Amino acid sequence: MDTSTYILATGLIFVVSVLFSMLGLGGGMLYVPIFKWPGFPLKAVAIPLGLLLNGVTTLSAFLRYTREGLVDFRGGLPAAISGLVLAPVGARMVEYVPQHALLLLFALMVTVAGIRTLVKSSQGEPEQMASPTRRAAIGATVGGGAGLIAGLLGIGGGFIVAPMLMELGYQTKRAAATTAFIVTFSSFSGFLGHVAAGHIDLLLAGLSLTAVIAGSQLGAWFMANKACPVWFKNLYGMILLAVAAKLVTGILAQ
């Protein structure tokens, strides 16, 4: 790969990390295509490196959100643990499960989540959260599913976790912060499940890691201090629909 390819990939990674850290997401659903389009190997480089950057983005954002006091550690822990356990399982399933079928299912899930977010964007922030027992049970179930997705496709699963937290009564900023906490575990766990069978381009990894650390800090700061919840929900819903369209386009192109 020539120098311009590395520079272009690094710049795109920075922009994506700013945006997705604002949403409490890692950006893996875009990191993987960014690496794949210039010709980097999908299984050996794009998916493992996408998961690594996904984890670094959410970890960096999570640390920032922690300083702002927005992370619900107790409520997010069951989802974080189940994602940590099941992400390597997803990584092992890659060679056995038809990927196009899974992509179609994920596209449907993301579309539903996006439409639901846009419909609810004009509603006020929730005033009451679900009970701790309900949050733990639903969180563990959904977090485990997000972990499987992380290992299987190289994405963190935050696009599933964040709507789940909002549905349980989390206010927008707290949902984004707690999603970052949960997705960090599934991302790094999924990465470790892949890395034994792949290899990392060290130059690309170094440039990309620098970009996501800087970008995720900027995005998390903006979300914590400047962003409007209604604007956030509209942006989040539109991004989900765009991601769904991208997944369907990829399936049809196969």
JOLINMO-V498918 format. One record per residue. N is the residue number from 1. RES is the residue in three letters. OMEGA is omega in whole degrees, 0 to 359 (999 if undefined). D_FIRST is the distance of its C-alpha to the first C-alpha in Angstrom with 2 decimals. Layout:
# JOLINMO-V498918
n-><N/N>
res-><RES/RES>
omega-><OMEGA/OMEGA>
d_first-><D_FIRST/D_FIRST>
This chain:
# JOLINMO-V498918
n-><1/2/3/4/5/6/7/8/9/10/11/12/13/14/15/16/17/18/19/20/21/22/23/24/25/26/27/28/29/30/31/32/33/34/35/36/37/38/39/40/41/42/43/44/45/46/47/48/49/50/51/52/53/54/55/56/57/58/59/60/61/62/63/64/65/66/67/68/69/70/71/72/73/74/75/76/77/78/79/80/81/82/83/84/85/86/87/88/89/90/91/92/93/94/95/96/97/98/99/100/101/102/103/104/105/106/107/108/109/110/111/112/113/114/115/116/117/118/119/120/121/122/123/124/125/126/127/128/129/130/131/132/133/134/135/136/137/138/139/140/141/142/143/144/145/146/147/148/149/150/151/152/153/154/155/156/157/158/159/160/161/162/163/164/165/166/167/168/169/170/171/172/173/174/175/176/177/178/179/180/181/182/183/184/185/186/187/188/189/190/191/192/193/194/195/196/197/198/199/200/201/202/203/204/205/206/207/208/209/210/211/212/213/214/215/216/217/218/219/220/221/222/223/224/225/226/227/228/229/230/231/232/233/234/235/236/237/238/239/240/241/242/243/244/245/246/247/248/249/250/251/252/253/254>
res-><MET/ASP/THR/SER/THR/TYR/ILE/LEU/ALA/THR/GLY/LEU/ILE/PHE/VAL/VAL/SER/VAL/LEU/PHE/SER/MET/LEU/GLY/LEU/GLY/GLY/GLY/MET/LEU/TYR/VAL/PRO/ILE/PHE/LYS/TRP/PRO/GLY/PHE/PRO/LEU/LYS/ALA/VAL/ALA/ILE/PRO/LEU/GLY/LEU/LEU/LEU/ASN/GLY/VAL/THR/THR/LEU/SER/ALA/PHE/LEU/ARG/TYR/THR/ARG/GLU/GLY/LEU/VAL/ASP/PHE/ARG/GLY/GLY/LEU/PRO/ALA/ALA/ILE/SER/GLY/LEU/VAL/LEU/ALA/PRO/VAL/GLY/ALA/ARG/MET/VAL/GLU/TYR/VAL/PRO/GLN/HIS/ALA/LEU/LEU/LEU/LEU/PHE/ALA/LEU/MET/VAL/THR/VAL/ALA/GLY/ILE/ARG/THR/LEU/VAL/LYS/SER/SER/GLN/GLY/GLU/PRO/GLU/GLN/MET/ALA/SER/PRO/THR/ARG/ARG/ALA/ALA/ILE/GLY/ALA/THR/VAL/GLY/GLY/GLY/ALA/GLY/LEU/ILE/ALA/GLY/LEU/LEU/GLY/ILE/GLY/GLY/GLY/PHE/ILE/VAL/ALA/PRO/MET/LEU/MET/GLU/LEU/GLY/TYR/GLN/THR/LYS/ARG/ALA/ALA/ALA/THR/THR/ALA/PHE/ILE/VAL/THR/PHE/SER/SER/PHE/SER/GLY/PHE/LEU/GLY/HIS/VAL/ALA/ALA/GLY/HIS/ILE/ASP/LEU/LEU/LEU/ALA/GLY/LEU/SER/LEU/THR/ALA/VAL/ILE/ALA/GLY/SER/GLN/LEU/GLY/ALA/TRP/PHE/MET/ALA/ASN/LYS/ALA/CYS/PRO/VAL/TRP/PHE/LYS/ASN/LEU/TYR/GLY/MET/ILE/LEU/LEU/ALA/VAL/ALA/ALA/LYS/LEU/VAL/THR/GLY/ILE/LEU/ALA/GLN>
omega-><180/185/182/179/178/180/179/180/180/179/178/178/180/181/181/182/176/184/187/175/174/182/184/182/182/179/183/180/174/178/183/176/179/179/185/185/179/177/175/182/185/186/185/184/191/183/179/181/175/178/179/180/176/180/179/179/183/177/180/178/180/179/178/179/178/178/178/179/186/186/175/184/183/181/183/186/179/179/180/181/181/176/178/183/189/179/177/176/176/179/179/183/187/185/185/186/176/187/182/179/179/179/179/179/180/178/178/180/181/178/179/181/180/179/181/180/180/180/184/187/182/180/180/178/179/182/182/180/175/181/179/180/179/179/181/183/180/180/180/181/182/178/177/177/178/178/176/179/180/182/186/188/180/177/188/182/180/179/174/185/184/177/178/180/178/179/180/174/178/172/193/183/179/177/179/181/182/174/178/177/183/186/177/182/182/181/181/178/177/178/180/177/181/196/181/182/183/174/185/172/188/179/179/179/181/179/183/179/177/181/183/178/179/183/183/176/178/181/180/177/182/181/184/190/189/192/176/182/180/177/180/182/178/179/181/179/180/178/178/179/178/178/178/178/179/179/181/178/179/178/182/181/181/999>
d_first-><0.00/3.80/6.78/8.31/6.37/7.40/10.66/11.41/11.10/13.20/15.69/16.26/16.80/19.36/21.25/21.49/22.69/25.38/26.70/26.70/28.21/31.04/31.66/31.59/28.57/25.30/22.99/21.50/22.41/19.86/17.31/16.64/16.09/13.83/11.39/12.24/11.99/8.25/8.38/8.50/11.70/14.79/17.24/15.34/13.15/14.08/17.84/18.38/16.25/17.90/21.23/20.62/19.81/22.68/24.96/24.03/24.60/27.93/28.99/28.50/30.34/32.95/33.80/34.27/36.43/38.43/39.40/40.56/42.66/41.22/40.10/42.63/42.04/45.05/44.35/40.63/41.01/41.99/38.93/36.67/38.22/38.06/34.40/33.68/35.56/34.26/30.51/30.00/32.20/29.90/26.96/29.12/30.07/26.61/27.20/30.77/30.96/29.96/27.25/28.25/31.78/30.75/28.54/31.59/33.81/31.55/31.34/35.14/35.49/33.22/35.11/38.42/37.32/36.06/39.28/41.40/39.79/40.32/43.90/44.68/42.96/46.28/48.17/48.97/47.51/49.07/52.02/52.46/50.08/50.59/52.43/50.65/51.31/49.79/46.75/46.23/46.74/44.58/41.92/41.66/41.45/38.88/36.85/36.75/35.51/32.78/31.79/31.61/29.37/27.09/26.63/26.47/23.97/22.09/24.17/26.86/29.81/30.98/31.55/34.35/35.65/36.14/38.40/40.30/41.09/42.22/44.42/45.97/47.02/44.35/44.13/40.80/39.56/40.83/39.16/35.74/36.30/37.55/34.73/32.24/34.36/34.45/30.81/29.66/31.38/30.09/26.45/26.46/28.65/26.40/23.35/25.41/26.40/22.83/21.31/23.44/21.85/18.15/15.75/13.99/10.70/12.89/10.93/10.14/13.75/15.23/14.01/14.96/18.23/19.22/18.75/20.80/23.50/24.11/23.94/26.14/28.73/29.01/29.37/31.90/33.92/34.15/35.23/37.81/39.34/38.79/37.99/40.77/41.14/41.93/38.90/36.80/38.23/37.63/34.00/33.53/35.24/33.18/29.89/31.20/32.09/28.72/27.06/29.61/28.88/25.15/26.11/28.56/26.20/23.73/26.70/27.99/24.70/24.72>
